[in-house]
Amino acid sequence: MASNSTQSQPSRITSDMVNQLQQTAQEAKLAPIPSAPQWRSPQLMVVFEDGDLHSARHQLLQSLQNPFDEGSVATLLLQESIADQFVGLVAQDLRPLSPAVSKHPSYSSTLAKIEQLKAKTVQGVSLKAGESPVLVYDCVHSYLGNGATGVVTVHTFRTAKEAGELAKRDPLPYGQVSLWNEKLGCAYELIARLPSDIVAINSFNPDLDPIRESFAADRNDVLLAKNYHYESLVVSGKRRIIVFPVGTIFGN
């Protein structure tokens, strides 16, 4: 029997092939920002004095650097007693915005409106004007522009009741609320006043798959999965999803 003397040679990976793959991955990751960006499931973040300030800060920084991304924080509510401390922690870690954000027409228009309103702002330490992420005090986004504005608005509160009132001040289509308070009793007190069906306590963008079916079926459910506690329940006549890490203390 004749044998096939031609042996297959292994494919050779070249530097051009690697560079092409890297460029493709970068292009997929860096999707262009629309010329008139709309809100895409913006988040409301509420931080109490008993919350994990460093974890909340870490999550907020991602939104400040990428304000047009889906699920980014649009509005921040801070308990008055820790407001200056928290904002100071955030400001020292801000980095220059990418050109896609800093040169975007919506962001430039928002900065002009902030200047016109003489609104109080906090920007990155040592960053030039126009290149820094911006926190804007005591404004609602409708004052600053149409659609996504590229900044995060800040309001301070003293009590959970005040936080609930402020949460409804800016009628954005919040996809989720990220609520930071190690005392679950206080956190649950606020849930009925929040404008979103989904409340993530001491967490940010947790996986909702374990509880999604119960929520869609309008069914009460409680379960533990992936080190998280999940609930589907009705609060003040509205079906909600509540999620928090296992180990959070239920106290007042």
C-alpha positions as CSV (number, residue, x, y, z in Angstrom):
1,M,0.0,0.0,0.0
2,A,1.4,3.3,-1.0
3,S,2.0,5.7,1.8
4,N,1.3,9.4,1.8
5,S,4.8,10.9,2.1
6,T,3.4,14.5,2.5
7,Q,2.9,15.3,6.2
8,S,0.7,18.1,7.4
9,Q,2.7,21.0,8.8
10,P,1.4,22.8,11.9
11,S,0.1,26.3,11.3
12,R,2.6,29.0,12.0
13,I,1.4,31.9,14.2
14,T,2.9,35.2,13.0
15,S,3.1,38.5,14.8
16,D,0.7,40.0,12.2
17,M,-1.9,37.4,13.2
18,V,-1.5,38.3,16.9
19,N,-1.8,42.0,16.2
20,Q,-4.9,41.5,14.1
21,L,-6.5,39.6,16.9
22,Q,-5.6,42.3,19.4
23,Q,-7.0,45.0,17.2
24,T,-10.2,43.1,16.6
25,A,-10.7,42.6,20.4
26,Q,-10.0,46.3,21.0
27,E,-12.5,47.4,18.3
28,A,-15.1,45.1,19.8
29,K,-14.5,46.5,23.3
30,L,-14.4,50.2,22.3
31,A,-17.8,50.5,20.6
32,P,-18.3,54.1,19.4
33,I,-20.4,56.4,21.6
34,P,-23.5,57.6,19.6
35,S,-23.6,61.2,18.7
36,A,-26.7,61.7,20.8
37,P,-26.4,59.1,23.5
38,Q,-29.5,58.0,25.4
39,W,-29.7,56.5,28.9
40,R,-29.1,52.8,28.9
41,S,-30.2,51.3,32.2
42,P,-28.5,54.0,34.3
43,Q,-28.0,53.3,38.0
44,L,-28.8,55.1,41.2
45,M,-26.2,54.6,43.9
46,V,-27.1,55.3,47.6
47,V,-24.3,55.3,50.2
48,F,-25.0,55.4,53.9
49,E,-22.5,56.1,56.7
50,D,-22.6,52.4,57.6
51,G,-21.8,51.3,54.1
52,D,-18.5,50.0,52.7
53,L,-17.2,53.3,51.4
54,H,-14.2,51.8,49.6
55,S,-16.1,49.2,47.7
56,A,-18.8,51.7,46.7
57,R,-16.0,54.1,45.6
58,H,-14.4,51.5,43.5
59,Q,-17.7,50.8,41.6
60,L,-18.5,54.5,41.2
61,L,-15.1,55.2,39.7
62,Q,-15.8,52.8,36.8
63,S,-18.9,54.8,35.9
64,L,-17.2,58.1,36.2
65,Q,-14.5,57.1,33.8
66,N,-17.1,55.5,31.4
67,P,-20.2,57.6,31.9
68,F,-21.9,56.6,28.6
69,D,-21.7,52.9,29.2
70,E,-24.8,50.8,29.8
71,G,-25.5,50.4,33.5
72,S,-23.2,53.3,34.6
73,V,-24.1,55.3,37.7
74,A,-26.0,58.5,36.8
75,T,-27.1,59.7,40.2
76,L,-25.3,59.4,43.6
77,L,-27.0,59.9,47.0
78,L,-24.7,60.3,50.0
79,Q,-25.5,60.4,53.6
80,E,-24.5,63.9,54.8
81,S,-22.1,62.7,57.6
82,I,-19.8,60.9,55.1
83,A,-20.4,63.0,51.9
84,D,-17.2,65.0,52.0
85,Q,-15.1,62.0,53.0
86,F,-16.5,59.8,50.2
87,V,-16.2,62.4,47.5
88,G,-12.6,63.1,48.6
89,L,-11.7,59.4,48.2
90,V,-13.3,59.4,44.8
91,A,-11.6,62.7,43.6
92,Q,-8.1,61.5,44.4
93,D,-8.5,58.4,42.2
94,L,-10.0,60.0,39.1
95,R,-8.0,59.7,35.9
96,P,-8.2,61.7,32.6
97,L,-11.2,60.7,30.5
98,S,-10.7,58.9,27.2
99,P,-10.9,61.3,24.1
100,A,-14.1,59.5,23.1
101,V,-15.7,60.9,26.2
102,S,-13.9,64.2,26.8
103,K,-14.4,65.4,23.2
104,H,-17.9,64.1,22.9
105,P,-20.5,66.8,22.0
106,S,-22.9,65.8,24.7
107,Y,-20.1,66.0,27.4
108,S,-18.9,69.3,26.1
109,S,-22.5,70.6,26.1
110,T,-23.0,69.4,29.7
111,L,-19.8,71.3,30.8
112,A,-21.1,74.5,29.2
113,K,-24.4,74.1,31.0
114,I,-22.7,73.5,34.3
115,E,-20.7,76.7,33.8
116,Q,-23.9,78.6,33.0
117,L,-25.7,77.3,36.1
118,K,-22.6,78.0,38.3
119,A,-23.2,74.5,39.8
120,K,-20.9,73.1,42.4
121,T,-18.6,70.4,41.0
122,V,-15.8,68.1,42.0
123,Q,-13.2,67.0,39.5
124,G,-10.0,65.0,39.6
125,V,-7.1,66.3,41.6
126,S,-4.5,68.0,39.3
127,L,-6.6,67.2,36.1
128,K,-7.1,69.8,33.5
129,A,-10.6,71.3,32.9
130,G,-12.4,69.3,30.3
131,E,-10.4,66.1,30.8
132,S,-11.7,65.1,34.2
133,P,-14.8,63.0,35.2
134,V,-17.2,65.3,36.9
135,L,-19.5,65.1,40.0
136,V,-22.2,67.8,39.9
137,Y,-24.1,68.8,43.1
138,D,-27.8,69.5,43.5
139,C,-28.7,69.2,39.8
140,V,-31.0,66.9,37.9
141,H,-29.9,65.6,34.5
142,S,-32.7,67.3,32.7
143,Y,-31.1,70.6,33.6
144,L,-27.9,69.6,32.0
145,G,-28.9,68.1,28.7
146,N,-31.1,65.7,26.7
147,G,-30.2,62.0,27.2
148,A,-27.0,60.8,28.8
149,T,-25.0,63.8,30.0
150,G,-21.6,62.2,30.8
151,V,-21.5,63.3,34.4
152,V,-22.8,62.0,37.8
153,T,-25.1,64.2,39.8
154,V,-24.8,64.2,43.6
155,H,-27.3,64.9,46.4
156,T,-26.9,64.5,50.2
157,F,-29.5,63.2,52.7
158,R,-29.7,62.8,56.5
159,T,-32.3,60.0,56.8
160,A,-33.6,57.1,54.8
161,K,-36.8,59.0,54.2
162,E,-34.9,61.9,52.7
163,A,-33.0,59.5,50.5
164,G,-36.2,58.1,49.2
165,E,-37.5,61.5,48.3
166,L,-34.3,62.4,46.5
167,A,-34.3,59.1,44.6
168,K,-37.5,60.2,42.8
169,R,-36.3,63.8,42.1
170,D,-34.6,62.9,38.8
171,P,-37.1,60.7,36.8
172,L,-34.4,58.7,34.9
173,P,-35.2,55.1,33.7
174,Y,-33.1,53.5,36.4
175,G,-32.4,49.9,35.7
176,Q,-31.0,49.2,39.1
177,V,-30.2,50.7,42.5
178,S,-26.9,50.0,44.2
179,L,-27.5,50.6,47.9
180,W,-24.6,50.5,50.4
181,N,-25.4,50.0,54.0
182,E,-24.1,47.2,56.2
183,K,-27.3,47.4,58.3
184,L,-29.9,45.6,56.3
185,G,-32.8,46.8,58.5
186,C,-32.1,50.4,57.4
187,A,-31.6,49.3,53.8
188,Y,-34.9,47.5,53.7
189,E,-36.6,50.6,55.1
190,L,-35.6,52.5,52.0
191,I,-36.5,49.9,49.4
192,A,-40.2,50.8,49.2
193,R,-39.2,54.4,48.3
194,L,-36.8,53.5,45.5
195,P,-37.7,53.9,41.8
196,S,-36.3,50.6,40.5
197,D,-37.5,47.0,40.6
198,I,-34.0,45.8,41.2
199,V,-32.1,46.7,44.4
200,A,-28.5,45.4,44.9
201,I,-27.4,45.9,48.5
202,N,-23.7,46.1,49.2
203,S,-23.0,45.0,45.6
204,F,-23.0,46.3,42.0
205,N,-24.4,44.6,38.9
206,P,-24.8,41.1,40.6
207,D,-25.8,38.2,38.4
208,L,-29.6,38.1,38.5
209,D,-30.1,34.8,36.6
210,P,-30.8,32.7,39.8
211,I,-33.9,34.8,40.6
212,R,-35.0,36.0,37.2
213,E,-37.5,33.3,36.5
214,S,-39.3,33.8,39.8
215,F,-39.5,37.6,39.2
216,A,-40.8,37.1,35.6
217,A,-43.5,34.7,36.9
218,D,-44.5,37.2,39.6
219,R,-43.7,34.6,42.2
220,N,-42.3,35.1,45.8
221,D,-39.0,33.3,46.2
222,V,-35.9,33.3,48.5
223,L,-32.8,31.5,47.6
224,L,-29.0,31.4,48.1
225,A,-26.7,31.1,45.0
226,K,-23.1,32.0,44.2
227,N,-22.6,33.5,47.7
228,Y,-25.6,35.8,47.3
229,H,-29.0,36.0,48.9
230,Y,-31.8,36.6,46.4
231,E,-35.4,37.6,47.0
232,S,-38.4,38.1,44.7
233,L,-41.1,39.8,46.7
234,V,-43.7,42.5,46.6
235,V,-42.9,45.7,48.4
236,S,-45.5,48.4,48.6
237,G,-47.5,46.8,45.8
238,K,-44.5,46.4,43.4
239,R,-42.6,43.2,42.5
240,R,-38.9,43.6,43.4
241,I,-35.7,41.8,43.2
242,I,-33.4,42.2,46.2
243,V,-29.9,40.9,46.2
244,F,-27.1,41.1,48.8
245,P,-23.9,39.1,49.6
246,V,-24.2,36.3,52.1
247,G,-22.9,37.4,55.4
248,T,-24.3,40.9,55.5
249,I,-25.7,41.7,59.0
250,F,-29.4,42.2,59.5
251,G,-29.5,45.1,62.0
252,N,-30.8,48.6,62.5
